[in-house]
């Protein structure tokens, strides 16, 4: 799982996530809903980095 920040081509941004500066509120809400720090870290970019590392030539 990952969250993208490329909003090109969409007409309406998700409420509260109009730009990347709002992401700390998303991470806080995820913590409030029971996500652990490791899970949030992976969603915030760790999964992407893991896939890139595992598939480099």
N, C-alpha and C positions, 0 to 999 in steps of 0.2 A: 504494500500500500504506500502511496505517496500523494502529495498534494502539489499541484502545479500552480504557477503564478502567471502563466501566459494567458492574459484575458483578451488578447487580440481576437476580434471577430465576434465577441459576445455583446449583446445589447444591454444587458443588466448584470451587474456584479452581484455576487452573493452578499446579502445584507451583513454588514460588519466586516467584510473582507474586501473592501474597495481597492486596497493596495497592500503591498507586503508589510507596511508598517503596522498593520492591524493584526498580524499573525500572533504576536504574544498573547492577545486575548483568546485566540483559538486554542493555543496550547494550554492556557489557564482553564478554559472551559473543559478541555479534554481531561485535565487533572481532576477537576471537580466531578467529572462523570466516571472517575475510577481508572483512567488510563495511567499506567506507570511511566516514570521518566524514560525508561529504556524504550517502551513502545512509542512514545511521543518523539523521541530522538530518531528512531528509525523512520517514522512517518515524515518527519521534518527534513529528511535528506539522507539519513543513514542507509535506507534501503537502496536508494539510487547509487550511493557510493559503493555499497557492497556488490551490487550487480556489475558496476563498472570494473571494480577490482577483480572480481571473479572471472570476467570475460575479456580481460586485456590480452593482447597477443604477445 
